[in-house]
């Protein structure tokens, strides 16, 4: 029986290297055979206090493919939170109706708190600018699929590295596999010191840039991110940096043959549509991989795999 049975996933650091590889291998099984009726009789709660398309729908799709039932809400406006109900009361109530809770909340640390009060496992689907571990796992799955390994890759992360929870999680996970990191951002959106310290403590290298073109020739993975206007306390600051990096198809001419472009989506204008037809564009398949990963997580945490 997996040691992950019954355990919440709040941060990617909750999982060891072996745990991560186990989830990726299980996801491969689901990619080969997606429709398995192993969740019959289980109820999964999906609590999204913040808007989401890919994460919410891929979790719902994962539950449906596994034959389970899903309940919940897609907006805090349609829940009792709007009446003033606390997160603790929401979690304790919904846990009465479900075997596992998937939660996205705009408050940093909310998922950890929920896991501490919940009698059923919590999967963090994003807590503010803090962590997004399931996105991290699908990113790792996508990297392994395209590079045939997770070891010693050169990854360039571009855009909102300050507020981008996806890159924070991904740096922590790839540090287990000896990655070389290339951080590209405006000065105001640099990777937080705590994340860079994580890289240093792992004995690994990171380099910082302000120009996208500097990293395209050296990257195995070009990880583009959206400048997140909703995270900025000052709208004027957002206006200054919102179009800092725009990847166009012609810019990929000098990239490595094995290079792939990833993006957690949604994109706004940081990748032009002419990139979509380039075989190095992988972001839509990356989103599809999220279903396999979320099937693997749900099945493993419930002890069904």
Secondary structure as GFF3:
##gff-version 3
##sequence-region A 1 305
A	DSSP	three_ten_helix	12	14	.	.	.	ID=ss1
A	DSSP	alpha_helix	17	32	.	.	.	ID=ss2
A	DSSP	beta_strand	43	48	.	.	.	ID=ss3
A	DSSP	alpha_helix	54	65	.	.	.	ID=ss4
A	DSSP	beta_strand	69	73	.	.	.	ID=ss5
A	DSSP	three_ten_helix	76	78	.	.	.	ID=ss6
A	DSSP	three_ten_helix	80	83	.	.	.	ID=ss7
A	DSSP	alpha_helix	87	94	.	.	.	ID=ss8
A	DSSP	three_ten_helix	95	97	.	.	.	ID=ss9
A	DSSP	beta_strand	100	105	.	.	.	ID=ss10
A	DSSP	alpha_helix	110	117	.	.	.	ID=ss11
A	DSSP	beta_strand	121	127	.	.	.	ID=ss12
A	DSSP	alpha_helix	133	147	.	.	.	ID=ss13
A	DSSP	beta_strand	154	158	.	.	.	ID=ss14
A	DSSP	alpha_helix	165	174	.	.	.	ID=ss15
A	DSSP	three_ten_helix	175	177	.	.	.	ID=ss16
A	DSSP	beta_strand	180	184	.	.	.	ID=ss17
A	DSSP	three_ten_helix	187	189	.	.	.	ID=ss18
A	DSSP	alpha_helix	193	201	.	.	.	ID=ss19
A	DSSP	beta_strand	206	209	.	.	.	ID=ss20
A	DSSP	alpha_helix	213	216	.	.	.	ID=ss21
A	DSSP	beta_strand	221	224	.	.	.	ID=ss22
A	DSSP	three_ten_helix	229	231	.	.	.	ID=ss23
A	DSSP	alpha_helix	235	241	.	.	.	ID=ss24
A	DSSP	three_ten_helix	249	252	.	.	.	ID=ss25
A	DSSP	beta_strand	260	263	.	.	.	ID=ss26
A	DSSP	three_ten_helix	273	275	.	.	.	ID=ss27
A	DSSP	alpha_helix	283	301	.	.	.	ID=ss28
###
